[in-house]
Amino acid sequence: MIGFGKRLSYAFRTFFSILGSGEIPGEVAEDLVPPAPAPAARVERAEPELPPPPQVETSDRAVQMLALLQRDGRLIDFLTEDLSAYADEQVGAAVRGMHESCREALEKYVKLEPIIGSDEGRPVTVPEGFDPAAIKLVGNVTGRPPLRGVLQHRGWRAAVVNLPPLPDGAGRAVVAPAEVEIS
């Protein structure tokens, strides 16, 4: 069984890989797909086998999180808007409300915790056997762990994800529905 930290790391890497390239990272897929079982002697069963539960597409949950951030904070509208026509003051005023709404949505659906609990700018020790998906070593990296360095970013991991049930059908790919006002 894969540990929680590794599953979480895989979830984030897969989420952003699907958003960026539409593909699941190869090393994640290799680690998660079990090897084919050896052929076994056929055994007749008295009771029928239940069909496997339907698999949730990884991209469905990524799209769902984007849809929640769009619905609650209009994040996609903001990111796709050309801001060059607006003054910095206008952009700053618009961002304040959007920031608060997106932060509240994130807190509602995902409980985040720092990967390293120390303050940024403080010395830390990276232990032997650390998870390279959770801790990225930068700078003049030489030698083997344990390694001492200065924490540049605490990192984030999702401790709890509490997304609502996915809709049925094609709606899973909808980030924000089009709105048509009928007069």
Order of alpha helices (4+ residues) and beta strands (2+ residues): alpha-alpha-alpha-alpha-alpha-beta-beta-beta-beta
